[in-house]
Amino acid sequence: MASFYDLQINNLNGKPIDFNTFKGKHILIVNVASKCGFTPQYKDLQTLHERYKDQLVVIGVPCNQFGDQEPGEADDIHSFCELNYGVTFLMTEKVDVKGKQQHPLYQWLTQKEENGIKGSSVKWNFQKYLIDQEGQLIDYFYSLTEPWSSKIIKHLN
């Protein structure tokens, strides 16, 4: 079983993210897309990021696997998020969250053999995975679960 903190992914600018810097904080990982019915959740994710910045790291993971709803390149994604939703939380490079080219981060998030807690499959954009302060998967939440849902917030209070 791999440690969450050993996983690697680059930020939207192509620089590696060191998950070790987030030890002691919850982490909410969300696969995001700019042209999705759930895209307005960016606003609530940003508010969550601002309100709980001392105890939560929000990470958006752009993905184009659901309805080709994230067709842009890094610059397009950054501009869209910043201009339309004021996003300042961490965004990663665009990756596959399912299938043959599934990124190792999502292999860990979705495979019980990797995370030791539970298996899942990513059903659509804006599915959320919550990690605790010790790097353990708490749970995942489908797209319909709003960022401010008590299902998520109860773990932060």
KOLMIPA-84163 format. One record per residue (C-alpha): residue number from 1; residue in three letters; x, y, z. Coordinates in Angstrom, 1 decimal. Example, Ala and Ser with C-alpha at 12.3 -4.5 7.8 and 13.67 -1.06 7.14 Angstrom:
<atom n="1" res="ALA" u="12.3" v="-4.5" w="7.8"/>
<atom n="2" res="SER" u="13.7" v="-1.1" w="7.1"/>
# end
This chain:
<atom n="1" res="MET" u="0.0" v="0.0" w="0.0"/>
<atom n="2" res="ALA" u="1.4" v="3.3" w="-1.1"/>
<atom n="3" res="SER" u="1.4" v="6.4" w="1.2"/>
<atom n="4" res="PHE" u="-0.6" v="9.3" w="-0.1"/>
<atom n="5" res="TYR" u="2.3" v="11.6" w="0.6"/>
<atom n="6" res="ASP" u="4.5" v="9.7" w="-1.8"/>
<atom n="7" res="LEU" u="2.3" v="10.3" w="-4.8"/>
<atom n="8" res="GLN" u="3.4" v="12.7" w="-7.4"/>
<atom n="9" res="ILE" u="1.5" v="15.1" w="-9.7"/>
<atom n="10" res="ASN" u="2.5" v="18.4" w="-11.3"/>
<atom n="11" res="ASN" u="0.7" v="21.7" w="-10.8"/>
<atom n="12" res="LEU" u="-1.0" v="23.4" w="-13.7"/>
<atom n="13" res="ASN" u="2.4" v="25.1" w="-14.5"/>
<atom n="14" res="GLY" u="4.1" v="21.7" w="-14.8"/>
<atom n="15" res="LYS" u="6.0" v="21.9" w="-11.4"/>
<atom n="16" res="PRO" u="5.8" v="18.9" w="-9.0"/>
<atom n="17" res="ILE" u="3.5" v="19.2" w="-6.0"/>
<atom n="18" res="ASP" u="5.0" v="17.9" w="-2.7"/>
<atom n="19" res="PHE" u="2.0" v="16.4" w="-0.8"/>
<atom n="20" res="ASN" u="4.3" v="16.2" w="2.3"/>
<atom n="21" res="THR" u="3.8" v="20.0" w="2.7"/>
<atom n="22" res="PHE" u="0.1" v="19.3" w="3.4"/>
<atom n="23" res="LYS" u="0.6" v="16.9" w="6.4"/>
<atom n="24" res="GLY" u="-1.6" v="17.9" w="9.2"/>
<atom n="25" res="LYS" u="-4.3" v="19.2" w="6.9"/>
<atom n="26" res="HIS" u="-7.3" v="17.7" w="5.2"/>
<atom n="27" res="ILE" u="-7.1" v="17.5" w="1.4"/>
<atom n="28" res="LEU" u="-10.1" v="17.7" w="-0.9"/>
<atom n="29" res="ILE" u="-9.3" v="16.5" w="-4.4"/>
<atom n="30" res="VAL" u="-11.8" v="17.3" w="-7.1"/>
<atom n="31" res="ASN" u="-11.7" v="16.4" w="-10.8"/>
<atom n="32" res="VAL" u="-12.8" v="19.6" w="-12.5"/>
<atom n="33" res="ALA" u="-14.0" v="20.8" w="-15.9"/>
<atom n="34" res="SER" u="-14.8" v="24.2" w="-17.4"/>
<atom n="35" res="LYS" u="-17.8" v="23.3" w="-19.5"/>
<atom n="36" res="CYS" u="-19.8" v="21.2" w="-17.1"/>
<atom n="37" res="GLY" u="-23.2" v="21.7" w="-15.4"/>
<atom n="38" res="PHE" u="-21.3" v="21.3" w="-12.1"/>
<atom n="39" res="THR" u="-18.7" v="24.0" w="-13.1"/>
<atom n="40" res="PRO" u="-20.3" v="26.6" w="-10.8"/>
<atom n="41" res="GLN" u="-19.0" v="24.5" w="-7.9"/>
<atom n="42" res="TYR" u="-15.7" v="26.2" w="-8.5"/>
<atom n="43" res="LYS" u="-17.2" v="29.2" w="-6.5"/>
<atom n="44" res="ASP" u="-18.0" v="27.1" w="-3.5"/>
<atom n="45" res="LEU" u="-14.7" v="25.3" w="-3.7"/>
<atom n="46" res="GLN" u="-12.9" v="28.7" w="-3.6"/>
<atom n="47" res="THR" u="-15.0" v="29.8" w="-0.6"/>
<atom n="48" res="LEU" u="-14.2" v="26.5" w="1.1"/>
<atom n="49" res="HIS" u="-10.5" v="27.0" w="0.4"/>
<atom n="50" res="GLU" u="-10.6" v="30.5" w="1.8"/>
<atom n="51" res="ARG" u="-12.7" v="29.7" w="4.9"/>
<atom n="52" res="TYR" u="-10.8" v="26.6" w="5.9"/>
<atom n="53" res="LYS" u="-7.3" v="27.5" w="4.6"/>
<atom n="54" res="ASP" u="-5.6" v="26.6" w="7.9"/>
<atom n="55" res="GLN" u="-7.0" v="23.1" w="8.0"/>
<atom n="56" res="LEU" u="-7.9" v="22.2" w="4.4"/>
<atom n="57" res="VAL" u="-6.1" v="22.1" w="1.0"/>
<atom n="58" res="VAL" u="-8.4" v="22.1" w="-2.0"/>
<atom n="59" res="ILE" u="-6.9" v="20.6" w="-5.2"/>
<atom n="60" res="GLY" u="-8.6" v="20.8" w="-8.6"/>
<atom n="61" res="VAL" u="-7.6" v="18.2" w="-11.1"/>
<atom n="62" res="PRO" u="-8.6" v="19.1" w="-14.6"/>
<atom n="63" res="CYS" u="-9.9" v="16.2" w="-16.7"/>
<atom n="64" res="ASN" u="-11.4" v="15.9" w="-20.2"/>
<atom n="65" res="GLN" u="-12.8" v="12.4" w="-19.9"/>
<atom n="66" res="PHE" u="-16.4" v="13.2" w="-19.3"/>
<atom n="67" res="GLY" u="-18.1" v="14.7" w="-22.3"/>
<atom n="68" res="ASP" u="-15.0" v="16.6" w="-23.5"/>
<atom n="69" res="GLN" u="-15.9" v="19.3" w="-21.0"/>
<atom n="70" res="GLU" u="-12.3" v="20.4" w="-20.3"/>
<atom n="71" res="PRO" u="-10.8" v="20.8" w="-23.8"/>
<atom n="72" res="GLY" u="-8.4" v="23.7" w="-22.9"/>
<atom n="73" res="GLU" u="-4.7" v="23.7" w="-22.3"/>
<atom n="74" res="ALA" u="-3.1" v="24.8" w="-18.9"/>
<atom n="75" res="ASP" u="-3.3" v="28.6" w="-19.8"/>
<atom n="76" res="ASP" u="-6.9" v="28.3" w="-20.9"/>
<atom n="77" res="ILE" u="-7.9" v="26.5" w="-17.7"/>
<atom n="78" res="HIS" u="-6.0" v="28.9" w="-15.5"/>
<atom n="79" res="SER" u="-7.6" v="31.9" w="-17.2"/>
<atom n="80" res="PHE" u="-11.1" v="30.5" w="-17.1"/>
<atom n="81" res="CYS" u="-10.9" v="29.6" w="-13.4"/>
<atom n="82" res="GLU" u="-9.4" v="32.9" w="-12.3"/>
<atom n="83" res="LEU" u="-11.6" v="35.2" w="-14.4"/>
<atom n="84" res="ASN" u="-14.9" v="33.4" w="-13.8"/>
<atom n="85" res="TYR" u="-14.5" v="32.1" w="-10.3"/>
<atom n="86" res="GLY" u="-11.5" v="33.8" w="-8.7"/>
<atom n="87" res="VAL" u="-9.9" v="30.5" w="-8.1"/>
<atom n="88" res="THR" u="-6.7" v="30.6" w="-6.1"/>
<atom n="89" res="PHE" u="-6.6" v="27.1" w="-4.8"/>
<atom n="90" res="LEU" u="-4.2" v="24.6" w="-6.2"/>
<atom n="91" res="MET" u="-4.8" v="23.2" w="-9.6"/>
<atom n="92" res="THR" u="-2.9" v="20.3" w="-11.1"/>
<atom n="93" res="GLU" u="-2.0" v="19.4" w="-14.7"/>
<atom n="94" res="LYS" u="-4.8" v="17.8" w="-16.8"/>
<atom n="95" res="VAL" u="-4.9" v="14.1" w="-16.3"/>
<atom n="96" res="ASP" u="-7.0" v="11.0" w="-16.9"/>
<atom n="97" res="VAL" u="-8.9" v="10.0" w="-13.7"/>
<atom n="98" res="LYS" u="-10.1" v="6.6" w="-15.1"/>
<atom n="99" res="GLY" u="-9.1" v="4.1" w="-17.8"/>
<atom n="100" res="LYS" u="-5.8" v="2.8" w="-19.1"/>
<atom n="101" res="GLN" u="-4.0" v="6.1" w="-18.7"/>
<atom n="102" res="GLN" u="-5.4" v="6.7" w="-15.2"/>
<atom n="103" res="HIS" u="-3.0" v="8.9" w="-13.2"/>
<atom n="104" res="PRO" u="-1.3" v="7.3" w="-10.2"/>
<atom n="105" res="LEU" u="-3.0" v="9.8" w="-7.9"/>
<atom n="106" res="TYR" u="-6.4" v="8.5" w="-9.0"/>
<atom n="107" res="GLN" u="-5.2" v="4.9" w="-8.9"/>
<atom n="108" res="TRP" u="-4.6" v="5.5" w="-5.2"/>
<atom n="109" res="LEU" u="-7.9" v="7.3" w="-4.7"/>
<atom n="110" res="THR" u="-10.0" v="4.7" w="-6.4"/>
<atom n="111" res="GLN" u="-8.4" v="1.4" w="-5.6"/>
<atom n="112" res="LYS" u="-8.8" v="-0.2" w="-2.2"/>
<atom n="113" res="GLU" u="-5.5" v="-2.1" w="-2.7"/>
<atom n="114" res="GLU" u="-3.7" v="1.2" w="-2.9"/>
<atom n="115" res="ASN" u="-5.5" v="3.4" w="-0.3"/>
<atom n="116" res="GLY" u="-6.5" v="0.6" w="2.2"/>
<atom n="117" res="ILE" u="-9.9" v="2.0" w="2.8"/>
<atom n="118" res="LYS" u="-12.3" v="1.6" w="-0.2"/>
<atom n="119" res="GLY" u="-12.6" v="1.3" w="-3.9"/>
<atom n="120" res="SER" u="-14.6" v="3.6" w="-6.2"/>
<atom n="121" res="SER" u="-14.9" v="4.7" w="-9.8"/>
<atom n="122" res="VAL" u="-15.0" v="8.3" w="-11.0"/>
<atom n="123" res="LYS" u="-18.5" v="8.8" w="-12.4"/>
<atom n="124" res="TRP" u="-18.3" v="12.4" w="-13.6"/>
<atom n="125" res="ASN" u="-16.7" v="15.8" w="-13.2"/>
<atom n="126" res="PHE" u="-16.5" v="17.3" w="-9.7"/>
<atom n="127" res="GLN" u="-16.4" v="14.0" w="-7.9"/>
<atom n="128" res="LYS" u="-14.7" v="14.7" w="-4.6"/>
<atom n="129" res="TYR" u="-12.2" v="12.7" w="-2.5"/>
<atom n="130" res="LEU" u="-11.4" v="13.8" w="1.1"/>
<atom n="131" res="ILE" u="-8.1" v="12.8" w="2.7"/>
<atom n="132" res="ASP" u="-7.5" v="13.3" w="6.5"/>
<atom n="133" res="GLN" u="-4.6" v="15.0" w="8.2"/>
<atom n="134" res="GLU" u="-2.6" v="11.8" w="8.2"/>
<atom n="135" res="GLY" u="-3.0" v="11.0" w="4.5"/>
<atom n="136" res="GLN" u="-5.8" v="8.5" w="4.9"/>
<atom n="137" res="LEU" u="-8.8" v="8.4" w="2.5"/>
<atom n="138" res="ILE" u="-11.9" v="9.4" w="4.5"/>
<atom n="139" res="ASP" u="-14.5" v="9.0" w="1.7"/>
<atom n="140" res="TYR" u="-15.5" v="10.1" w="-1.8"/>
<atom n="141" res="PHE" u="-18.5" v="12.1" w="-2.8"/>
<atom n="142" res="TYR" u="-20.3" v="12.2" w="-6.2"/>
<atom n="143" res="SER" u="-20.7" v="15.4" w="-8.2"/>
<atom n="144" res="LEU" u="-24.2" v="16.1" w="-6.8"/>
<atom n="145" res="THR" u="-22.6" v="16.5" w="-3.3"/>
<atom n="146" res="GLU" u="-22.0" v="20.3" w="-3.0"/>
<atom n="147" res="PRO" u="-18.6" v="21.4" w="-1.5"/>
<atom n="148" res="TRP" u="-20.4" v="22.9" w="1.5"/>
<atom n="149" res="SER" u="-22.3" v="19.6" w="2.2"/>
<atom n="150" res="SER" u="-22.4" v="18.5" w="5.8"/>
<atom n="151" res="LYS" u="-21.0" v="15.2" w="4.5"/>
<atom n="152" res="ILE" u="-17.7" v="17.0" w="3.9"/>
<atom n="153" res="ILE" u="-17.8" v="19.9" w="6.4"/>
<atom n="154" res="LYS" u="-18.4" v="17.5" w="9.4"/>
<atom n="155" res="HIS" u="-14.9" v="16.2" w="9.0"/>
<atom n="156" res="LEU" u="-13.4" v="19.7" w="9.1"/>
<atom n="157" res="ASN" u="-15.0" v="21.0" w="12.3"/>
# end
